[in-house]
Amino acid sequence: MIFSFFIRHLLPTKAQYRFLLRPLCLASFVFLSSCSVNEIDSSNDFENNGRDTAALKRETLYLQESLPPGLPMPDESFQSGLQQQITYLNRIQDKTLFLENTHTSVADLRIVAEEINNWLQNPVQQPQLIAHQLAGQDQRGNVQITGYYVPIIPVRHLPDEVYRYPLYRKPVQRNTEGKYPSREEIDFENALAGQGLEIAYTASLVDNFFLHVQGSGVVEYEDGEQKLLSWGGVNGHAYRSLGKELIERGEIDRAHISAQSIRQWLSDNPDRNREILSTNPSYLFFSEGPKAPIGAANVPLTPLYSAAVDPKVIPLGSILLAQVPKLDAYGNLVGHEFRLLLAQDKGGAIKGPGHIDWYQGIGEEAHFHAGQLKHFGKVWLLLPKNPAPETLIAQ
């Protein structure tokens, strides 16, 4: 799954300058003009998407920069999330983590967490950290920042005429070809029926699909009982974005794509739901977990501070400085603000250095904000100025 900073218009105020990162040799590249839209996926090329097309282009995953003399001060909920982060880092084995043109370690991530924790206790004590900017989707530092949330879905213990679409636990055995079934096979050909894997039954395959995309959710049974369903594994099939599919088919304009517009299209075209849903063969299974939403790092997620990342690019347990999109009530980008984020989750759609998913919380308000986010920002991995001694080498 963060900022007290917001850039208004083109020029920051004097107070805001203390939060700005100063890219290396930026002055030498201010002449760069807008670059080709081929640098990003066409589905992300819409007006006012927040992308900085004049930024320095580079070939490496990370660009090392000096940390600014101030960081965006988080609210109190961040402290709880940070303590969960420290708990996670303390229980995993030390090892070296290779990140293309740099490397770090679990011990380094512990140092970063402690530096941030000490700074929160004594803000005049500047953390001894270095910022490493991600190359982004276009090698210019532009990272698409989408949002996710935990929905609350009405369910039944047993199926009836309305509530007849199961949410499944992960099968113990694969099929005769050594694979788990695809979405088409599970949802429309009953490939898992009769195996006792059903957790609950919903009234909509579309609700199920979006619950799969979110990775976890709260279900409410007919007797009022609520349970959290957490990530319980995937079927191993490649993830295919429904938004991208609908854009490429000309069904929804890329400027208007959002979770809400996709839901509306599926509602307006019930006879085509099987056709479209099955274009994403990836399928997520659930496990019944504790009351608080849990991320892939097995710690509770903190609204507006936890983020889902690709662990091959950003190790779980990292702390990020991110320039996230700031949107108005209509989902229009009005600027960016800096925020500290905790890398505590991962997702099937989060691959490479060009995308992170920002956790918005539980329920409908979080749903609204998550559905609007699709814009570009920038992300820096925070690492210590004084790394820990080399430890166990591991990929």
N, C-alpha and C positions, 0 to 999 in steps of 0.2 A: 503496500500500500503503500501549512508548511511555510507559508511566506508571511513576512510582515513588510514585504517590499513590492512595489508596483510601479512600473515604468509608465509614466503618462506622456503622451505625445512622443516626441523624438528625443528630447533632452531630459536627463535626470536632474533632480535637485541636488544641491550640495550634500544634503544628508544622505541621499541615495547613493552617491558615488562610493561610499564606503563599502557597499555590497557588491559593486560591479567587479566582475572578473576581467582581467586585461589580457586578451589572447596574445600569444607571442607573435611579434612582427606584424600585428594587425595593420599598423599604419602603412605598411608596404603593399597592402592588398585592398585598400579602400577603393581602388579604381575598378575592381571587378564588377562586371555587369551581371544582370540576371542570367542564370545558367539554364541549360536545357531541362525541360520537364522530364526528359528521359532519366534524369538522376534520381527520381522518385517514381513510385508506382503511379500510374495515371489515375487510379481511384482516389489518391490523396492530393491530386492537383486541382484545388478549387480556390476560388477567390478568398483572400483574407485568411489563409490557412496558417499564418504565423511563421512561415518558413523564411529564414534569412538567406537569400540567394547570393548575397555579396560576401559571405563569410569565407575565410581561408579554406581552401580545399587541400586535403592531405591524404596520404595513402595508408597511414597507420591507424590502428584501432583507438589509441589514446594519445592526446596531446597534453603534455604536462604544463601546468600553469601555476603561478603563485596564488596562494589563498589570499583573498582580500582582507583588509584589516578588520572586518566585521562580518558576522554571519546573521542570517535572518533568525530572530528569536522565536522559537516555537511556543505554543501554549502548553498548559500543564499536561494534557493528554500525551504529548510526545514523550514526557519523562517516563510514563508507564510503559510505552512501547519500547523505549530505549533499554529499560531494565529487562524486558523480555528478550531483546536483542543480545544483551550481555549474557543472560542465562543460556541462550542458544549457543553462543560462541564458546562459553565455558564448558559445554558438554560434548563438543565435537573435537576430534583429533587434530593436532597441529599438522599442517602440511603446507607445502608451497603450491601456489595457484598460478598457473601460467595464463597470461592474457595477451597473447600475440606479442606486442612490442614492449611489454612490461610484465612484471610478475609481482605478486604479493603473497601473503600467507594468512592463515587463520590468526596467528599471533599478531600480525599487523592490524587485522580487523578489530581485534580486542583493544589494541592501543588506540585506534580511532574512536571506538565507543567510549573508552575511558577519558580521552581528551575532550570529547563532546560533553560527557557527564560532568567533568570537572569545570568546564566552561559554564554550564548551566548553573552550577553551584556558586561560581565566582566569575561573572561575565567580563570583568576587567582582565581576566587571564586568557589571552588569546590562544586558541588551540594550535599546536604545532603540527600542521597538516599541509599537504600538497594536493591540489585539485588536478585530476586527470580527466580531460573532456573526452566524451565519446565521439567517435567519428560520425555517428548518426546514419540516417538512411541514405544520405547523398555525399558522404565524406566531407561535408561542410559543417558538421555538428548538429544538424537538424534531426531531432528525435521526435517521432510521433508519440504523443501522450494521450492515450485513451483512458477511459474510466471503467471501473467495475464496482459492483455492489453485491449485497446479499439480499435477495428477494424473500418475501414471505408468501408462500403458496398454499392455498387450501387443498387438502388431500383427504383420502379415506383409507382406512386400514384394509378394506376389502373392495373389490371392484363392483360398480353398479352401471346403469345405463349411461350415466354422465361421467363419473370418475372411473375411467377404464384404461388409462394410459400409465403403465408402470414406470417407476424409478427403480433402477437395479443396483444391486451390489455387483462387484466384479466376479465373474465366473472363476471357478477354480481351474477348470480345464478349457483348453482351446479346442477348435474344431479339428476335423481330420487332416487339415492342411497345416496344422500348427499355428493357426491364426484365430483371433477373436473376430466375431462377425462385424460387418460394417453397420452404419446407421440404417441403411436401407433394409438390411436383413433383420436387425433388431426391432426397429419401429414398425416396419410394414410387412415383415414375413415371420414375425414371432419366433425368431431364432433362439431366444432365451426362455421361452415359455416352458413351464413344467419343471424348472430346476430349483424352485424355492428361493430365487434371488430377489423377489419383489420386496421393496421396503415400504412403498406406499403407492397410491394411484391418484393421478391428477385428472383434471377435466380437459387438458389440452396438450397436444404434442408440441405446440409452439412454446408453451410455458416450460415444458421439459427441455426443449432445445436451448432456450435462453438460460435456464438453470445450468445446463452443461457448459455454456459459454462462460458464465460467472464463476463456475467451479465449486460453489457451495451455496446453501440457502437454508432458510428456515421454513419448515413445513408445519402446517397447523391442521390437526385432525378434527373430525366432527365433534369430538368431546371437548375441544378447546386445548388439548395437549399440544405443545410445540416441541419440535426437535430440530436440532441443527444437523443438516446433511453436509458433510465435508467431502473434499476430493478423495476418491477411493481408487484412483487408477484410470487408465484410458485403454482403448482397444488397439492402439498402435497404428491406426490408419492416419494418413496425412491430413492435417487440418486445412480446410478450404473456407475462406471468408464468404458468408452469404452476402454481405454488403458489396464486396468486389464482384461477385457473381451477378447480382442484380444491376450493378452499374454497367458491366460489360454487355449485359443483355438489353440495355437501354430501358430498363424498367423504372429506375430511380436515378435522378441526376446526382452526380458525385457531390455537388455542393449541398445537397439536402439529405445525404445518407446519415442515418443515425439509428440507434436501437428502436426509437419510436417509429421512424419511417419504415423500417423493415417489418416491424410488427404490424403496422397498418397495411402494408402491401400483402402480407400473409393473410390478414383478416379479410381483405378485399378480394383475394384470389384463393379461396379454400380448395378449389379443384386442382390447383397447381402446387399445393403445399408439399406433397410427396416428391414431386419433380425437383423442387428447389431445395428442400431440406436435405434430400439425399445427395446433393452435390457436395455436401461436407460429410465424408464417410467417417470422420473422427467421432468417437462416442465416449462420453465420460461416465464412469461408475461412481457410486457414492458409498460413504461409510457413515454410520451414525456416531456422532461425536459429542463433545461437551457443548455447553450453551453458547460459548463465545466462538465466533468464526475463527478457524485456524488456517494458517497459510502453510506453504510447503516446508517452511523452517520449523513447523510444529510448534509455533507460538501464536497466541491470539493476535489478530490483526487490529491495527489502530486506525480508525477512520481519519482520512486526509493526511496520514503519515506513512502508512504501509504502501508498498509498491510490489507488483509482480514484474520479474525481470527474467532474462535468459541467463541462467547461472554460468554458461560458458563465456559470457561477456562481463557480467556483474555477479560476483559471488554472493550467495545468500549470506546474510550477516553484515553486508556492506552498509555504509551510510553514504547517501548521495546528497549533493547540492543540485537542485533542479530549478530551471526557469520554466515554470508551468504556465499553460494558457489561462487567462482570466476572461471569462465569458459573461455576456449580459443575459437577461432573462430569456432571450430568444435564441441563445446559442451562438451569438456573434462574438468573435474575438475582439476584445477592447484593450488588450495589453498582455503583459506577462508579469509574474511576480516570482521571487525566489523563495524556495522552501527546502527544508531538510526532509529527506525521505529515507525510510528504512526498507531495505531490500529483504523482504520476508516471505515472498511468494513467487510462484512461477506459473506459467500457463501455456497450453498447447499453441496458442496463437502468438506468443511472445518469443520471437526468434531474432537473434542478431543484435547489432548495436543501434538499430533504428527505431525501436519501439519499447516502451514500458507501459504498464497498466497501473493506474493510480486508484487505490481503494477509497471509495466514497462513503461506505457505511452500510446500514441496514434499512430496508423499507423504501417507500415511494419517493421521498425527497432525494435520497441517495440515488435511486433509480433515474430520476429526472436528470440529475447532474452528470451521472455516469454516461447516460445516453447521448448527451450533447458533446462530450469530449471526443475530439478526433484530430486536434490541431498539433502543430509542431512547437517544440520548445528545445531546451538544451539541458544536458545532464553531465555532471562531473562526479566521478568516483573519488571519494576522499581517502587518501592514504597518509601514513605518518611521515613526517620529515626524517625521523630517525627510526628506520625499520628494525624489527626484531631480528635476532641472529637467524641465519638460515636453518630451516627445519627439514622434515621429511619431504623429499621431492615426490610430487604426485600431480597427475593431471586432474 
